[in-house]
Amino acid sequence: MSNHKNVNALTAGGILISLGIVFGDIGTSPLYTLNAIFTSILGVKDGVASHPGTITNDIVLGVLSCIIWTLTLQTTVKYVIITLRADNKGEGGIFSLFSLVRKKAKWLILPAIVGGCALLADGVITPSITVTSAIEGLTNKFDIPVVPVVIAILTVLFIIQQFGTNLVGKLFGPVMFVWFTVLGVAGLLFIVKDFSILHALNPYYAVHLLATNSKAFIILGGVFLCTTGAEALYSDLGHCGRNNIRISWIFVKITLILNYLGQGVWILQNEGTFVPSSKMNPFFQIISSHFQVPMVILATMAAVIASQALISGSFTLISEAVRLNLWPKIKIVYPSVSKGQLYVPSINWMLWLGCCSIVFFWEESSKMDAAYGLSITIAMLMTTILVSVYLRSKRFPKYLIAIFISIYVLIEGTFLFSNLHKFSDGGWLTVLIGSALFTVMWSWFVARKIKNRFVKYVEIEDYYQILSELSSDESVPKYSSQLVYLTSANFKTEIESKIIYSIIQKEPKRADVYWLVHVDVMDEPYTLDYKVEFLIPGKLIRIDFKLGFRIEQRVNLLYRKVVEELVKNGEIDITSQYTSLNKHKIAGDFRFVLLEKHLSKFTKLSFYERTIMDYYFILKRLSLSEERSFGLDSSYVDVEKVPLIFVTPDDIELNRLPV
């Protein structure tokens, strides 16, 4: 935990790690951004330009100015300066942000889910386009099959996830430092050939282009590609720390701008013959032919790092969604001792399948551009909404919050509309993926609300006497020495009626001690607290765990740890009450009882609610069982099926006919 608390310390190592973890996505955007923009401007299709000769000095300067000021307003101001303030005990990301503000309004769940789904959809596109763009650089000198090579690299990348990326992660920083240095130097070598390109630093050229060019919206759709990795700045806050990210961004931004300006000089020098394609990508054209192969290797490494960062981010996002009850319980593996290192097999192979399908379907990075950008724009808009609520909770002046919302809804709304033209060309794919993910998250969330609506609680004090008598009633066969139930009751005075029914009526369960275990997911990421209350001394004990949304809910181990501490402190005695075992001081057995709810065919729900619940139970069958999701040993667990809604005789009206 100390390492986590010290992550905000500004150090050379922290800055280097930030280069490797945070900036992979945005750092590889020069590979395809200008290529995509001028493909739209020239109307390139099947390698032929529909509008040749349309490249002018003003257009190049305008495009570059748009890129520079997008990086400034969107990445620097919104994310680096403002959003990084939303620090949830050292953690960032859209679900961390949601945890900070969710008590402010119930509707905030919607932007949180939409944003999370959009980020996951982006995770399918980013590895595909970055690795493909890098490998296409080899086509300048070699005639190689791009698709098989890209598929092979992506497959290896996804296979190694299960072994952890701790060792590989140590190489990320130095590789990305070399990458950004080469970007800056390559761009600078072309800038010195034409210093007039520096006019692009003036926002006038961006405004002039957008005001006078008929393709302004289409151009903006390509410009947005330069800032698609900005969300990673906030998502990786917990890995690198605010100060390290902010300082390293200065270096990253300078090198990116230098590279874009250098590419701009080359485009102006070749405006009459430039036709955007994999073999005439401005990024590789500004590299000397002697260094083409080393540059492709370096670009491929950078692309893999960018993909790795996004894959790891997807794992973290899903694990948080599981803890916040926004995603079905799935298997999560911790492959190394490093903090934050986790592996989610189902998500890993879902991403692999999605990436490979995209590469097979589109084959070229220029065709993948159409599917890129639309989903991440939506994610950024959702972040803007949540950040504005956060700023209000911190009592920032209302006029500043209004300015923030106005500016960024306008900017990101404009980018969203400019990306909508991509929908039919490929943007539909990310929308389709995001929508499918949304149905899962929304159904899981709503189903929980529906279930909670039908959970009936009773006063536990009313059952103190009968539980005490049942525990001592030797005419009832002993079910277990220590009997444990997981309860959703937030207050110690309440208990679900179904638990009482299970203990007393369904099959009377005699035990020496009854335990009630409640897990509360906290808004902070790494909380690990508990409290114990003796409701009936020596007979009925309640344990409340307060766990952060990034803490693995290993209830079995946590419960055992608490029991060990209670025994050590002399607060309880778990020695078996069987005479033959008691005299040898042997501990009694433990048994967990889980109540698994199901929908009765007699249950009355609206069509919408019934559809949600049917979908929920399908997802539940595909997810981990309750005992595995809570980390329980199945040999000590009994699962009892109970109807979600009891249908009582009072609900039925019968007419008795006379004999």
N, C-alpha and C positions, 0 to 999 in steps of 0.2 A: 504493500500500500504506500510505503514511503516513496518508492520510485514513481508512483502515480502522482503523488503530491508535488514532487520535485520536477515534474515534466515541464512546468512553466518557466523553470530557470533558463536563462539565456546562456547557452554554451555553444562552442564551435561544433561539438558533436551533435547537439540538438539541431543546429542549423543544417548540418550535413544530412542528418536523418530526415529532416523536413523535405530536403531536395529529393530524396529517394522515395518517400511515402506520399507526400502531398501533391506534388506537381507533375506526376507522370502523365496524366490525361491532358491537362492544359499545355504541358511542355511538348507534347507530340502534335499539337494542332497545326504548327507550321508545315507539317507533312502534307496536309490536304486542304487547308483553308483557302489559300489563293487559287489553287487549282479548281476548287468547287465554285468560287465566286466568278471566275472568268469563264468557266464552262457555261454558267447561266448567262453572262453578258454576251458571249459570242454565239450562244445557242448551239453548242456542240452536241451532235448526235451521231453515234457510230463513227467518231473520229473526224467528222466534217463540220466546219463552222457554218451556221446559217447566216450569221451577220459578220462576215470578215471585215476588217478595217475599222471596227468600232472602238478599238482601244486608243484612247487619247491621253495626253498628259493629265488633264483634269480628272478623268475617270480613275486613273491609277492613284493619283494623290488623294482623291476622294475616298476610294476604297481603303487605302492605308490609314487615312485619318479616321475613318469609321472604326477600323480595328483598334487603333491606338486609344481612342476615346471610349470604346466599349470595354477594353481592358482596364481603363482608368475608372469609369463610372461603375461598371458592373462588378468587376473583380476587386479592385483596390478599395473603392469607397464602400460598396455594399457589404462585401464579405470580409475583407481584411480589416477595415476600420470599424464597421458597425456590427455585423453579425457575430464576429468572434467575441463580442462582449457577452453574448448569451452563453455563458459558461455554466454548465450544470455539473458542479463539483469536478471540474476539469474535463468534462465530456462534451462533445458536440454531435451534430447530426440532427436530422429532422425529428426523430423520435425523442431525442434528448431535449430538443427545443419544445416539443409538444408536452413532455413531462413537466417542464417549467411553467407552462401556461394553461394546462388542461382544466384547472379548477376555476379559471376565469369565465369560461363559457363552454357549454356542452357541444356546440356546433363546431368547435375547433378540431374535433376528431376527423371531420371531413377533409380539411386541407392537409392534415397529417397523413391520412391514409392515401389520398390522391398523390401527394408528394412522394411518399415512400414507394408506391407502385411505379411512379414515373422514373424514379432513380433505379429501381430494379430492372425496368424495361431498358433503360440506358445501358445497363450492365451487359446486355446481349449485343448491343451495337458496337460499343467502344473497342473491345478486343478485336472484333472482326475488321473494322476499318483501319485501326492503327497498325496491326500486324500486316494486313494486306498492302497498305500504303508503303510500308518499309520494304517489303519483299519486292514490290513493283520497281523499286529503284534499281534492281539487278537487271531489269529488262533493257536498260540503256546499253549494257555491254554484253549481256548473255541472253540467249533464247531459252528461258527456263519456264516450266509449267508452274505458274504462281499458286493456283488453287491447292494442289497436293502439298506444296511446301508449307503454306499457311495452315492447312488442316493439321499437318504433322506437328507444327510448333504449338498450335492451340491445344492439341491433344496431350502433348507432353506437359504443357503448362497446367492443365486441369488435373492430370494424373498426380503431379507432385504436391497438390494441395493437401492430400491426406497425410503427408509426412511432415507437414508444417513448413513454414517459410522463414524460420529464424535465421538459418545460415545464409540463405539467398538474400534475405532482407539486409544483412550487413553489407552486401555488395551494392545495394540500390543507391545509397548516397553517393559514393565515389563515381559510379557509372553516370548518374544523372548530373553530377558536377561537370564531368567531362563533356557530356551531351550539351548542356547549356553553354559551356565555354565555347565549344565548337560552333554552336548556333550563332553566338555573338560575333565570333571572329569571322566566320563565313559571310555573315551579313555586312560586317564592317569593311571587308575587302572589296565589296561592290559599292558600298556607300561612297568610298573615297573616289570612285570613278565618276560620280555625279552627285555633288552635295545638294543640288536643287531638290532632291528627294526629301530632304529634311523639312520642306514646306508642309509635308503631310502632318507634322506635329501641330499645325494650326487647325483648330476645329472648324474654321471657315470652309475648308475643302469638303469636310464631311457634310456640313449643312447644305452647301451648294450642290453636291451630288444628289442628296436626298430630295432637294427641292426642284431640281431640274431634270433628273433622269427618269424616264418612263418606267425603267426596271428597278426603281429604288427599293420596292418591297422584296423583290426577288433577290437583289443584292444583299439586303439585310439578312435574309435567310441564310446566306453563305457566311456573312460577317459573324453571325452568332457562333459559328463553329470555333472561333478563336477563344471563347470564354466558357466552353462546355465543361471544363474541369473545375470551375469555380466552386461547385458544391463540395468538392473534396477538401477544400480549405477548411470548411467548417466540420465536415464529417470526421476528419482526422485530428481534430483538436486534442482529443484525449491521448493520441499517440505521440504528438510532437510539442504541444504547448503553444499558447497564443504568441508569445514573444518570438520564439524560434520561427514560426510561420511568417510573422510579419517582416522580420529582418531578411529571411531568405527570399521572400517575395520581391524585395527590391532588386536583388541580383537577377532573379528569374524574369521579371518584367523587362528589365533593360535588355537582356539577351534576346528575348522574344521580339521586342520592337526592332532591335538591330537586324534580326534575321528577316522580318517582314519587309523592312525598308530595303534590304539587300535584294530580296526577291523582286521588289518593285522596280529597282534599277534594271535588273535583267529583263523584266517584261517590257520596259520602255525601250531598251536596246533592241528588242526582238518583236516589237509590236506588230510588224507586218507579217511575220511568219509564225507567231505563237499560236498554237492550237492545244489547249489543255488536254493532257492525256497522261497515262502512266509513263510514256516514254519522253514526254516534254513537261515534266513536273518542275515548276520554278525552284522548288526546294532542292532538288538534285542538280539542277542546271547551274546553280551558283557554286557548286562543289567542283573542284578541279578533277579532270578525268582520272588523274593518278590516284585520287583518294575516293573514287566512287564506291569501290567494294568495301573498304574499311568503314565508309560512311553508312552503307547499307547495313553492315553488321552492327554498328553503333545504334542506328535507327531501329533495328530489330530488337536490340536489347532494351532500348528506351520504350518501345512499343509493348514489350513483354512486361516491363516494370509498370507501365500505365495500366495494362490489363490486370496485373497482379493486384495493384492497389484497388482497382474497381471490384475485383472478385472478393477480396478481403472485406471491402466496404459492404458488399452485398451480404456476406455472412453475418457481419455485425448487425446490419439492418434487420435481417430476419430473426436473429437471436433476440434482439430488443422487442420485435413485434410479438414473438412467442411469449416473452415475459409480461408484456402489456396486454396479453389476451387479444391480439389482433391477427394471429396466425395459428394454425393447428400445431399441436405438439409434434415436433419432429426431432430426429436424432441430431444431436450436436456433440461434436468430438473436440477435445482439447489436446492437439497433437504435441504441444511442447509446454514448457513451464513458463514461457514468456507471457506477460500480461496482455490480454486482448487477442491472443492467438487462438483461433477456433476454426473448425471445419464443419460445414453442413453438407453432408453427402448428397441429399436430394437436390439442394439448390446448386451445388457444384455441377452435377450432371445435367440439370435442366439448362444451366447457362452454356455448358459445352454443346449440348444438342442445338440450342438456339444459335450459337455462334457459327457452328459448322453448317447449319442450314442456310444461314445468311450468305456465307462464303460460297457455297455451292450454287445458291440461287442467283446472286448478283455478279460474282466472279471478280469484278473490278471495284476498286475503292471509289472511283468517280460515280458509280451507280449506287453505292451504299450511302453516299452523302444525302440522298433523298430521304432515307429513313432516319437520318441522324439529326438531332437538334430539337425536334418537335416535343419529345417527351421531357427532355431536360428543361425546356422553357417552362413547361407546366410546373415542374418541380420547383423552379426558381420563384415562380409566382406564389406558390403555396408557402415557401419559406418567407417571402415578403409579408404575407398575411400574418404568419406566426410571429415574426420578428416585431411587427408593429404592435401586436398585443403584448409582447415581452417588454418593449420600450414603455408602453403605457403602465405596465405593472411596476416598473422601476421609476415611475413618476417623472418621466421626461416631459418637457413642455408640450402641450397638445399641438401647438403650431409646428414644432419640429417633427412630430410624428405625422402630422398632416402633409408636410412637405415630403417626408420620406415616402409615404404611401403614394402620393401623387406622382412623384418622379419615377419610382420604380414600377408602379402599375402601368404608367405610360410607356416606359422603356421596354419592359418585359411583355406588355400587351402588344406593343408594336412588333417585337420579335416573334411573338406567338402568331400574329396575323401574317407576318412575312414568311413564316414556316408552314402555314396552312397550305400553300401551293404545292408543298411536297407530299401532301397526303396521298394523292392518287399515284404518285411516282414511287412510293415506298414508305412514306410516313405512316400509312395505315397499319404497317406491321407493328411499330412501337405502340401505337394507340391500341391495337388489338391485344398485344402482350400486356400492356398496362391495364386494360379493361378486364382481362381475365384475372389478373392479380387482384384487382379491385374487388371483383365479385367474391374472391376468397376472404379477403380482409374484412369487407363490409358484412358479409354473411356471418362470419365468425363473431364479429363484434355485436351485431344485432341479435344473433341467436343467444348470446350470453345475457343480453338484456331481457329477452323473452323468458329465458329460464329463470332468471332472478325474480321476475314478476310472479312466477308461480311457486316460488319457494316459500313454504309456510314455516314461520318460526314460532316457537312456544317458549314460555318462561321456564328456564331450567330449574329454578328453585322448586317448582311444583313437583319435580321428580327426584329431589334429593333423597327423600325417605325410601321410595321404592328402589332406587339404585343401591342404597346402602343395604337394604334388606335382601335384594337380589344377590349382591356380592357375598352375603353370608349364608345364603340359602343352599345348604348341602344337598337338598332334594333335587336341585337342578344341576345337571352335569356341567362341570367347569369347561367353558369354551376356550379360555386362555388365561394365563396369569396376568398379563398386561395387554389390555385390549385398546387399540388406538383407532380413532376415527378422525378423518380430515373434515373440518367444518368450515363453512363459508360465513358463519355468523361473525359479524364485526364486534359484537359486544358480548362480554362474559355472561350477561344475564339471559342470553338467548341461545337457542339451539334449534337446528332443523327438526321438524316433526318427523321426518323420515329416519333420522338417526335414532330417535326415541322408539319409533316403530320397529326398527331393526333390532334394538337391544331387548325390548320388552315383549313385543308381540309376534314378529315374524318368526323368530326362533329365539326364545329367551337365552340370553348370552351372559352366563355368570363369569365374572373375572375378579381377581383380587383388586386390581386398579383399572379404572377407566380413564383414558387419556383423550383429550380433544386438542387437535393440532390445527392452528390457523396460520395461513401464509398471507402476508400483506405485501404487495409489490409497491415499493416506495418510489417517489419521483426522483430521488438521488440515485446515481448509478451503482455505487458500491457499498450501500448500507448493509450491515450484517449484525443486526440486533435481535434480542429475544427477551421475553418476560414470562414468568411462570406464576400462575395463580392457583392456589389450593382451594377449589370450590367446596369439596368435602374432604377434609384432612385424611390422607391415606387411602381415599376411595376414588375421588374424581379430581383430576388435575388438568388444567388448560395451559397450553404453551402457545404463545403468539410470536411468530417469526416476522421480523420486518426486514425484507430483503430488497436490495437495489435492483433496478431493472436489468442490470448486467450481471447479476449474481446467478449462478446455476442453482436451480431449486432441487438440491439433493436432499430431500426431506428425510430420507432414511438415515443418512450420515449426520445431518444436523440434529435430528431427534436423539440419536444415540449419544451424540456429544453432550447434549443438555442433560440427559439421564445420568451419564457418567459424572457430570459436575454435581448434580443433585445428590447422588449417592455419596460422592466424596465429601460433600458438605454435611452429610447426615440428615438431609431434608426428606429423603424417602428411603424405603427399604424394598428392594425388588427381589429379595430372597424368595424362592419357591415355597408355597405354603403346604405342599405335599409333604407328609411326615418324613418319608424316606429321603427326600431331597433336602428338606429344611435343616435336618441335623448335620448335613454336610455343607451347609451354606452355599448351595447351588442356586444360581439366579433362575428365576422363572422365565417361561417362554413369552415371546412377544408376538402379537398378531395384529396386522392392519386390516381394517374392513373399509373397502371403497364402495360407494353407492353409485352405480352407473345408471344414469337416467335414459329412458327411452320414451318415444311418443306412443301413447296408446291410440288405437284406431278410433277410439271414442272421443278423443280430444277435440274440443271445439276451438279452432283458430281461424283467422281470416285467411283468404287465399294467399296474400303476400306473406303472412307469418308462417303459414304451412309450407310454402315454397322455400322460405329461408331455412326453416327447421329441417326439411327433407334434405336440402343441400348441405346443411350443417352435419347431419348424421352420416351423409356420404363422405364428407371430408374427415369426419371423426374415425370412420372405418379405415381410411387411408393413412391416418396419422398414428402416432405412438399410442399405446394403451396408457391408461391413467397411471398404472403402477410404474411403468418404465419412464414416463414423463416426469414423475416425482422422484425418480431414482430409488424406488422401492424394490426389495428383493422379492420376486414373485412367489418364492416358496413360503413367505410369511404374510401373504396377502390373500384375502378372500374378496371376491367381487360379487356384489349383490345387485341385481337389476331391479330398478324401481321405476314406475311410470312417472313421467315429468309432471302429469296432472292426475290426481286421483279422481276417479268418477265415483261418487258416493250414491247410495240408494236415494238420497234426497233429490238427486238430479233427475230421477225417473218418476214419471207419473203413470200409475197403473189403475185400471178400473176392474174391481172384483165383480164377477158376474154371479148372480144368485144361483144356487143349486136347484 
